[in-house]
Amino acid sequence: MSSSEIEIVSDSNDQKNSGRNPSEVPIIDVYSASAYGDFEKLRKFVEEDGLSLSQPDGSGHYALQWAALNNFADIVQYIIEHGGEVNATNNAGQTALHWAAVRGSMAAADVLLQNGARVEAVDINGYRVIFEIVFRF
């Protein structure tokens, strides 16, 4: 998946303008809870239902990637603390840091970097995180 194919779902800084909020979106798993910033449902899925944060969804993407893309820094930290692998890659070889770079999710990127995200990670197209940042502008 190239950066132009990453679906942008929402933005923690733009909830008013997105037309959606977590209560209007069906939150059915750790991936949707992470993507839409529903921290309480994410906690329930992990702490009460015992769902894993270290497995990809059906498309090969991780909850950490969805949270990073949409700049939910608190959820990024929670996922890392509860078993999410900072440098896990999807089928395109992209990490959560790649996804944060696509959207300019600085708060999420900061949390990822503080927890050992590899800046030099390369996806299957040979793109590094810095390419995603430059491509964005």
Summary of the structure (lengths in Angstrom):
residues: 137
radius of gyration: 13.7
end to end distance: 19.3
largest distance: 41.6
contacts: 427
relative contact order: 0.16
helix: 50%
strand: 1%
